[in-house]
Amino acid sequence: MSRLDGTLTESIASGRRRVLDLATSLPAWAAVLLVWTGGRIVSTFWLALAFPLIGRALPENAIWGNDHGFLNFLTAWDGQYYEQISVHGYPSTLPLDAAGHVAQNAWAFLPAFPFTIRMLTASTGVPFDVGAPAIALLAGLVATYLLHRLVRDRAGSAAAMWAVFFFTCGPLSFLLQVGYAESMFLALTFGALLALERRRYGLLTILGVIAAFTRPGALAIPLVLGVVALVRWIGARRTARATGAVAGVRSLDAFPVAERVRVVAAGIVMAVAGFAWPLIAAHATGSPNAYLETEMSWWVNFIGRVDFTPLTPWFLIASRWLGVGGVLIVVFLLVAYPVWLLRRSTRRLGFTTVIYSAAYALYIFAVSLPMASTPRLLMPLAPLFGSPELVAKPWLRWTLVVCAVLGQPVLVAVLWLLGPP
């Protein structure tokens, strides 16, 4: 090696050390804010780059009306339904298509996000196309910080920062600043998981209930609470039998009756909230299946009009498009995902995170049809990006970094510009 090469190598190594020293010297909140800010700058760049193409590439149903400015571009697709809800509320009569079936309408979208925007616009006068991205940005920042804490508590600071990077700079991170409810739901979900970890059941209940009226899928939270409580109760009972009556009483004190009552109450309240929206839609419209039929109206373009049966949608579309091979792919995923969750490396993320990742994935598999929106629906699984197995291996870590950096402009073009995410 020449002297020049040696000097250059030493300079690069010294620069890397200085960057690492700066990153480790920052407080956690400052490091999270720095990465989140960088991610939002990158996402804004890609969205701004795609914006001039809307005249040629964006489908007509992506933006209603004649105003195709950049803020309308940020509140396109589902954002239009949120605007309709924020301004006008929900329709009392379900719209029908030419065949008399329920057409796509606002009842598919839950009220917490658009009503929050309504409160903001009423108090400040800012229009929806400003308020929606602003709330999404703020909620995304909160979600990022809570994600960091959730992973850091179990897997350490390095894993937490990598999870933050993949979350805020990954292929779908542009959704953290558009007029969608994802950011709000993610903040509520990560906050609920942290509250469960700390056994703050009152806060857990509040966050779980609001999440239930923000995005579908919040039922995974009371399910996780139930599993965690059951495991604790079984553990206390086993310890009681193994150590005798007196010591057993002490072991049951680790999960006392008062706490069990709070757990049951929190679970019931969150479960009721999770099932409430279809009942509200039925009461408001006079149609018993208003919510289900509305949701199914989005399936028509993919598989035609079919009856809903839980646990079958993935098999249905896989067999429709790929035949037996598609069914085998679904079976492989059903086996491989739990195996990966049960690996020692993944379990380092903590019991709560692993059980939530299983429960939420089960919900997605049971009720959703794989389509363009599926990657977005999987965003609550972001804590898995902190798995030591992923971030401890340099080759795998940097492969994910490359995929994150290169994947975002691809998905901005494919999902936001050409089709609904």
N, C-alpha and C positions, 0 to 999 in steps of 0.2 A: 504494500500500500504506500502511495506517495505521501510526502508531508502535507501536500494540499488536501488529498483525500482524508487524511487523518484529522486535519484541522476542521474540515467541513463536517465530518462525522461527529467530532466533539461539539461543534457549534449546534448541530441539530439535537444531539442528546441534551445539551445544556438548555436549549429552548424548550424541549419537552419537559424537562424537570421544572423549569420556571412556570410553565402552564399548569402542570400538576400541582405545584406548590400553591399557586394562586387559587386553583379550584378547591383544594383541600382547606385553604385558609379562610374561605368565605363561609359565613353562616349558612345553614341549610336553606333558610328561606331565600337568601340572596342567590345561592346557586340555582335553586328552582326557578326563581324569577328570571335569571339570566338565560337559562335554557328555554323557558317558555317564551320569552321575548324574541329570542333568535328564531324559534319555530314559527311564531306569528309573522315575523318579517318575511321568512321564506315562503310561508303559505300565501301571504298577501302578494308576493312577487308572482307566484304561479297563477293565482286567480286573476291578477291584473293582466298577465300575459295572455290568459285565455279569453278575457273579456272582449277584446276587439273582434273575436271570431263569432260572437253570438248571432250576428246577422246572417251568417252562412250556415252555422252548425247547430245552433240551439233549436230544438223542436218548438213548435208553436205553443204547446201546452206547458212549457217550462216557465214562462212569464206571462201572466194575464195582463191584458191592456196594452197600451202603446208606449208606456214609459219603460225603456230598456236601459236606464242608467246603471252605473256600477253598483249602487246600493240595492237596486232591484235585482241585479244579478246575484247579490249575496243573499237575497231572500227569495230565491226562485224555488221551483218544485214544491216540496212540502211546506216551505215557508209561506206560500200563498194561502194555504189552508189555515196556518196559524194566524196570518193577518186577518183572514175572514172571521175567525173565532174572536180575535182580539177586538175587532171593530164591531162586528154584528152578532156575535154569539153563535149558537148552534141552530140548525134548521129544525123547526117543529114537525116538518113533513119530509120524509125521505125522498130524494129524487129517484126517478125510475128511468131506465133506458127504454129503447124502442120495443124490447121484448117484454117489458113489465118487470124486469129484475132491478134490484137496488143498485144504483150507480155509485161511483166514487163520491164521497162527501166528507164533510168535516167531522163526523162522529168517529172516524178512525183515529182522531188526534185528541189527546187528553188535554185538560184545561190549564194545568198549573203554569206552563210556560207562556201561552198567549195571554192569560189573565195577569201574569206578572208584568208583561209588556204593557197591558192596558193600564195598570196602576202607574207605571213609569210615564207613559204618554199623557195620562190625565194630570199627573202632578208636575210635569216639566214642559209639556207641549211638544216634545220631540216626536217626529213621525215614526211609524212602525219600522220602516226600513233603516232607521238609525237605532231605535231602541232594541230591536231583535239581535243584531250583531253585537251591540254593546253588552247586553245581558249574557249572550253566549260567550263573549270574551271574558267577562268577569267570572262567570261560572266555570269556564275552562281553567282559569288560573287557580281557583279554589280547588277544583278537581285534581289539578296537577300537584298542588301542595299536599292534599290529602293522600293521593297515591304514593307520594314520596314517603310520608309518614307510615303508611300501611306496610310498604315493603321494607323500609328501614328498620322497623321494630323487630322484624323477624330475620331478614336476610342481610342486613347491614347497609351502610351508607352507599358503598360503591354500587351494589345491586339496585338500590333505590334510584340513584342518579341515572343508571342505564335505563331503567324502566321509564323514568321521566323523559329521557331523550327519545326513546322509541314512541312514547305516547304523544309527545308534543311536536316531533319532527317526522313522524312516520307517514306512510302513504295516505292515511285517512285523517291526518291532523288538521287539514283545512276545515273539517266539519266543526272544529272548536271555535270558529269565528263566523259562521254563517247562520242564517235564521232558522236553525233547527233546535230541537229540545235536547239534543245529545249532551251538551256540556252540563246543563242543569241536572239531568238524570245521573250523569257520571259523578258529579259533586255530591249529590244526595246519597248515591250508592256507596261510594268510598267512605263518606262520613258515617253512614249507617254501619258499615263493617268495622270501622274504628270504634264506634260507640259500643258495638257488640264485644269487641276485644276487651274493652275497658269496663264492660258490664254496666254501662249507663243506659238502662232500659227505657227511661223516660225520653232521653234524646233519641235513642234508637227508634222508638215508636213514632215520634214526630217526623223524623227524616224518612222512615219507611212509608208513612201515610202520604206525605207529600210526593215521594217517588212514585207511589201507586197512581197518582193523578198527573204524572209527568210523562212517563213512557210505559208501555207494556213491559212486563218482565220483573216488576218489583215483588211479585210473589216469591221469587227466589230468596228474598231476605227473611221472611218468617220461616221458610223451610230450613234455611241455615240455622236460624235461632233454635228451631225444634230439634235438629240433629245435634247441635252443640249441647243443648240442655239434656237430651237423652243420654249422650255419652258421659256427661258429668254425673248424672243420676246413677247410671249403671256402675261407673267407677266408684262412687261413694258407697253403693250397696255392696259391691265386691269387697271393698276395704272393710266394711262393717262385718261381713261374714268371716273374713280372714283374721281379723284382729280381736274378735270377741265383742261382747255387748258394750262394755264401758268405752273401750277405744273406738268401737264402731259408732257410738253416738257422737264422739268427737269428729270422726271422719265424715259423718253426715252433715256436721256443721260447716263443712267446706261448700256445701250447697244447701243452705238452710231453707226452711219452709217459706219464710218471707220472700226470699229471692226467687224461689220457684213460683210463687204467686205472681210476682212481677213479670217473670218470664212468660207465664201462661197468658197473662193479661196483654202483654205487648204482642205476643204472637197472634192472639185472637183479633185484636184491633187491626193489626197490619193485614191479616188475611181477609178480614171483612172489607177493608179498603181496597185490597187487590181484586176482589170480585165485584166491587160496587159499580164500576163504570158501565158494564153491560145492562145492569138493572136500571141505572139512571137513564141510559139511552132508550131503553124499552119504555120507561114511564113517560119520558118527554115526547116520544114520537108515537106512542101507541102501538108500536110493533115489537112483539116479544123478542125477535131475533135481530133487532136493528143493528147492534154492534157487530155481531158475527157476519151478517149479510153484507155490511159495509166493508169489513175487512176482506171478505171473500171476493168482493168486486175487483180488488187489485190482482187476484190470481187469474182472472179470465184471460188476460193477454199472454199468460205463460202456459197454462194447461187447459184453458177453456173453463166451463162452469162445472164444478164438481161439488159433492157433499164433503163437509169437513169431518174427518175422523182423526183424533189425536194420535200422535206417534207414527203417522203414515205419510205426511207431506214429502219428506226427503226421499222415501222409497218411491213415491208416486212420480215425482219429477225425474228422479234418476232413471227409473225404468222407462219413462216416456221418451227421454232423450238419448239414453245410452244402453237401454236394454238390460240384459243380465249383468253386463260389466258394470253398469251404474249401480245396481243393487249391491254388488260385491264391494264397490268402493265405499258405499254407505256402511256396510257391515264392518269393513276394515276400520273406518273412522270410529265406529261405536266401540271397537275393541282397543284401538291404539290410544285414543284420548284418555280413557280411565287408567290405562297402564302407565301413560306418561305422568298423569296426576299423582300416581302412587309411587313414583320413583323417589328415592331419598332426597335427591337434589330439589325436586319440586316441592316436596313436603317441608323443606326449610322455610318456605314462605308462610308457614303457619296453618294450623288446622282450619281456622275460619276461612282464610283465602282459598284453600284447596276445596273445601266443601262448597263454598259459594261458586267457584269455577265449575264444579260438577253440577250444582243445582241450576245455575243460569243456563249452562249449555244444554241441560236436559229440557228446560223450558223452550229454548230456541228450536231444539230438535222436535219437540212434541207439537208445537203449534204453528211454526213458521214455514213458509215455502222458500227453498233456496232460490234467490234471485239477486238482482243487483244490489238490493239493500242489505243483504246478509252480512257483508263485512262490517257495515255500520252497526248492525245489531250486536256484533261480537265485541265492540269496543269496551264494554264493562269487564272483559276478561284481561284488560291491560296489566293488572298486577302480575300476571304470568310472565310478562317480559322481564321481571326481576328475578326469574329463576336462576340460581347460580349456575346451573348446567348450561344456560344460554350465554351468560355474560362472563363466565370464568375462562372460557376457551377463546383465545384471541381470534383464531380463524373464523369461528362461528359468530363471534361478536361483530367482527368487521364485515362479515358477509351480510349480517342483518343491517348494519349501518349503510352499506351500499344499497341494499334493497329499499331501506327507508328513504334515502336521499333521492334515488332514481324513481322510486315507485310513486311518490306524490304527484309529480307532473303528469304521469300516466293516468292516475286515477282522477285527477282534476279534469283531464280531457275526456276520459271515458265516462265517468260517473256524473260529473257536474255539467259538462258541456254537451254530451251526446245522449245521456240517459239519466233517469232519476236515481240518486244514491239511496 
